[in-house]
Amino acid sequence: MIILVFTLTEQGEELIRSIKGEFAVISVAGMYRTGKSYLLNQMLLNRSKGFSVGPTVNPCTKGLWMWSKPIMGLDSQVSSKVPILLIDTEGFGAFDEDQNHDIK
């Protein structure tokens, strides 16, 4: 059995508690250095100060990172706006981590 333990920062908890009603979550997972952070930055309308993206083979993201405020999306089933939380994830297979790290 694998038990995952995550620590939610105070700011993250405040953000989640500030959302009234339902919300959606978009998170991207995959191998390291394959564009996960870049894709989320495109969803943020190509902001220059979005999730960290680097020019080297070194991984940029460690753990899980949530954008500081929801973006608004459209719930097509009920034609209303819904807040969406964006979460960036650490990539799998980074050279500076072992297989046990990825499993955890």
N, C-alpha and C positions, 0 to 999 in steps of 0.2 A: 504494500500500500504506500502511495506517495501522498504526503500531506504538504500542501502549499501554504505558505504564510506570507501575506503581503502586508506592508505597512502603509496606511493611508495618511498622508500629511494632513495637518490641520486645515490648510488651505483647500486641499482636495475635498475633505469632508464638508467644509463650508460651501463649496461650489455645488456639490451634489445635494445638500440639504436646501440650497436656495432655489432649486428647480421645483416648481409647483406642478404636480401632475406627472404624466408619463413623459419619458424621454427615451431616446435611442442612443446606442453606442456603436461607433465604428472603430474597429481596431484592426491593425494590419500585422500579420505574423509571417515569418519566413526566414530564409537563410540570411546571414549577415551580409551587408553591402549589396543588397539587391533592390534598393529604392523604396523601402517602406516609409522612411521619413520624408523622402521627396514626394511620394504620392500624397501623403497627408498634407504636406505644404501646398500642393496644388489644390487640395480641397479647401484650404484656407485662403484661396485666391492668390496664390503665389507670393505670400508674404515673405519678405527678406529676413525677418526675424521669427521664423516658425520653429519647427523641430530641427535640432542640430543635424547638419549634413556636412561631411568632411570630404576633402579631396584625396585622402589616402586610403590604403587598404585596412586601416585600423577601424574597429567598430566605434561608432559615436554614441549609441544609445545603450545604457545599462539599466536593466529593470524595466518598469513600465512608466510612461510619462503621459499625463493627461493635459490637454490644452486648457489654458486658464479660463476660458469661457465657452459655453456651447455655441455652435453655429446653428442657424435655423434651416430646417429642411421641410419638405412637404410630405405629409402622410397621405399617400394617394388613395387609401381606402376611405378616408373620411374628409379628404380635401381640406385639411387644416395644417397649420405649421406646427412643427414639433422640434424641441431642442435636441441637438445631437452632440454628444461628448466624443471627442477624438482622442484615442489612446494609441501612442506609439510603443512598440515593443522592442526589446533586445532581440537581435537576430540569433538564429541557431548556427552552430558550426564555426564560431569565431576561433581563430588560431590561438588566442590567448586564454581560452577556456577548454575544459575537457568535456567528454561526453556526459559525465554525471551532472555537470552544470546545466546542460541543455535539457536533460530529463527533469531536473528540478524546476 
